[in-house]
Amino acid sequence: MLITPINILALVFAYLIGSIPTSVWLGKYSHGIDIRDFGSGNAGATNTFRIFGKKMGIIVLIVDILKGWIAVKLFYVLYESGQNMDELFNLKIRLGIAALLGHVFPIYVGFKGGKGVATLLGIILALNHQAALVSIGVFLLVLLTTHYVSLSSMIAGLFFPVVVMVIFKTTQPIMVVFSLMISVAVIITHQKNIERLLKNKESRAQLFKKKKNVD
């Protein structure tokens, strides 16, 4: 990707979009608390479901997915006819990574955000919606079987490169590398969850459970 002022500005903007701390702001607005002080301490959709209930959890999930999707779609603003397609795809991925970094390290709330799974989903939906939908199917299957959101996220993340390379036979080097990076990133960001799973201390998802009283 060419380093130009407009490309740098787009990356910064993508990071700022990703930095929007949906669960933190909604928690403070609706309940006057910081969600990071409760539950898993994570500023993501799963902890929002756990602490504030289904309605707010769905809102956070949708917004966090949109952050990644919108960031990737910024490339249309930068598109110029005649550009190399690999360069364009390279730019899409960089914009997505910038948004993901924003979600994990949000500038608005002290650089302490979520694991980025929902935002990552938005990114891969924008890059390859077919592969993303298959991975969503894997996530839901594992979730319905085990009721562990963390385990479902990790297995879906590990399965994503298989979907990209084997099922859809993608040969584009940058997409292959990116899919492998996703697997590594998901495992790294779920280290504590892995420890709790091994100790049988990981919380199971109760999607229809009433929210806890945190007022």
C-alpha positions in Angstrom: 0.0 0.0 0.0 1.3 3.4 -1.0 1.9 5.7 2.0 0.0 8.8 1.2 -1.7 11.4 3.4 -5.2 10.2 2.5 -4.3 6.5 3.2 -2.8 7.4 6.6 -5.9 9.5 7.4 -8.1 6.6 6.4 -6.2 4.2 8.7 -6.5 6.7 11.6 -10.2 7.1 10.9 -10.6 3.3 10.8 -8.9 3.1 14.2 -11.1 5.8 15.7 -14.2 3.9 14.4 -13.0 0.7 15.9 -12.2 2.5 19.2 -15.9 3.4 19.8 -16.4 1.6 23.2 -20.0 0.6 22.6 -20.5 -1.4 25.8 -18.7 1.0 28.0 -20.6 4.1 26.9 -24.0 2.3 26.9 -23.3 0.9 30.4 -22.4 4.3 31.8 -25.3 6.0 30.1 -28.0 3.4 31.1 -26.7 2.2 34.4 -24.0 4.7 35.4 -21.3 2.0 35.7 -18.3 0.8 33.7 -18.9 -2.7 32.4 -15.2 -3.5 32.8 -15.7 -3.5 36.5 -18.1 -6.4 36.3 -18.3 -10.0 35.0 -15.2 -10.9 33.0 -14.0 -7.3 33.0 -14.2 -7.4 29.2 -15.8 -4.6 27.2 -17.4 -6.8 24.6 -20.8 -8.2 23.6 -20.5 -11.4 25.6 -20.0 -9.6 28.9 -22.7 -7.1 28.0 -25.2 -10.0 27.6 -24.0 -11.3 30.9 -24.3 -8.0 32.9 -27.0 -6.0 31.1 -29.1 -8.6 29.4 -30.1 -9.6 25.9 -31.4 -6.3 24.6 -28.3 -4.3 25.3 -26.1 -7.3 24.3 -27.6 -7.4 20.9 -27.1 -3.7 20.4 -23.4 -3.9 21.4 -23.0 -7.0 19.2 -24.5 -5.3 16.1 -22.6 -2.0 16.6 -19.3 -3.8 17.2 -19.7 -5.9 14.0 -20.6 -2.7 12.0 -17.4 -1.0 13.3 -15.3 -3.6 11.4 -17.5 -3.7 8.4 -17.6 0.1 8.0 -13.8 0.4 8.5 -13.1 -2.0 5.6 -15.7 -0.3 3.3 -13.7 2.9 3.7 -11.5 1.7 0.9 -14.3 2.6 -1.6 -13.6 6.3 -0.7 -9.9 5.7 -1.6 -10.5 3.6 -4.7 -9.0 4.8 -7.9 -9.7 3.1 -11.3 -6.6 1.3 -12.6 -5.3 0.4 -9.2 -3.9 -3.1 -8.7 -6.5 -5.4 -7.2 -4.0 -6.9 -4.7 -3.1 -3.4 -3.5 -6.8 -2.7 -3.0 -7.3 -5.9 -1.0 -4.2 -5.0 1.0 -5.7 -1.7 1.9 -9.0 -3.3 2.9 -7.1 -5.6 5.3 -5.1 -2.8 6.8 -8.2 -0.7 7.4 -9.8 -3.8 9.1 -6.7 -4.3 11.3 -6.8 -0.6 12.3 -10.4 -1.0 13.4 -9.6 -4.2 15.3 -6.7 -2.5 17.1 -9.1 0.3 18.0 -11.6 -2.1 19.5 -8.9 -3.9 21.6 -7.1 -0.6 22.5 -9.7 2.1 22.4 -8.3 5.6 22.7 -11.5 7.0 24.2 -11.5 4.9 27.4 -7.9 4.3 28.4 -6.9 1.7 25.7 -8.7 -1.1 27.6 -11.3 -2.6 25.3 -12.7 -6.0 24.3 -11.2 -9.1 22.6 -12.4 -7.9 19.2 -14.3 -11.0 18.0 -17.5 -9.1 16.9 -15.4 -6.4 15.2 -13.3 -9.2 13.5 -16.6 -10.7 12.3 -17.5 -7.4 10.7 -14.1 -7.3 9.0 -14.3 -10.8 7.5 -18.0 -10.2 6.5 -16.7 -7.2 4.4 -13.7 -9.1 3.0 -15.4 -12.5 2.3 -19.0 -12.8 3.4 -19.3 -16.4 2.3 -16.4 -17.6 4.4 -17.6 -15.5 7.3 -21.1 -17.1 7.1 -19.6 -20.6 7.3 -17.5 -19.6 10.3 -20.7 -18.1 11.9 -22.3 -21.5 11.4 -19.3 -23.2 13.1 -19.6 -20.8 16.0 -23.3 -21.4 16.5 -22.9 -25.1 16.3 -20.2 -25.2 19.0 -22.2 -22.7 21.1 -25.4 -24.7 21.0 -23.4 -27.8 21.8 -21.1 -26.5 24.6 -22.7 -23.1 25.7 -19.1 -21.7 25.8 -18.8 -18.4 23.9 -15.0 -18.4 24.2 -14.6 -21.9 23.0 -17.0 -21.2 20.1 -15.0 -18.1 19.1 -11.7 -20.0 19.2 -12.9 -23.0 17.2 -14.6 -20.7 14.6 -11.4 -18.6 14.4 -9.2 -21.8 14.0 -11.6 -23.1 11.3 -11.6 -19.8 9.3 -8.3 -20.6 7.4 -9.7 -24.0 6.5 -12.9 -22.3 5.1 -10.8 -19.8 3.1 -8.2 -22.3 1.7 -10.0 -25.6 1.5 -13.7 -24.9 1.1 -13.5 -21.7 -1.1 -10.0 -22.6 -2.4 -8.7 -19.0 -2.0 -5.2 -18.7 -3.4 -4.8 -14.9 -2.8 -1.6 -14.9 -0.6 -2.7 -11.9 1.5 -6.1 -13.4 2.3 -4.4 -16.7 3.2 -2.0 -15.0 5.5 -4.7 -12.8 7.1 -6.9 -15.9 7.8 -4.0 -17.5 9.6 -3.3 -14.3 11.5 -7.0 -14.4 12.7 -6.5 -17.9 14.2 -3.4 -16.8 16.0 -5.0 -13.6 17.3 -8.1 -15.3 18.6 -6.0 -17.8 20.6 -3.8 -15.0 22.0 -6.7 -12.9 23.1 -8.4 -15.8 24.8 -5.5 -17.0 26.9 -7.4 -16.4 30.2 -10.4 -18.2 28.8 -8.3 -21.2 27.9 -7.0 -21.4 31.4 -10.5 -21.2 32.8 -11.7 -23.9 30.4 -8.9 -26.2 31.4 -9.8 -25.7 35.0 -13.5 -26.1 34.3 -14.2 -22.6 35.6 -15.3 -20.9 32.4 -18.8 -19.4 32.5 -21.4 -20.9 30.2 -23.6 -18.7 28.1 -27.2 -18.3 29.4 -28.7 -16.4 26.4 -32.2 -16.3 27.9 -31.2 -15.6 31.5 -32.5 -12.3 32.9 -29.8 -9.7 33.4 -28.2 -9.2 36.8 -29.1 -6.3 38.9 -26.1 -4.0 38.8 -27.8 -0.8 39.8 
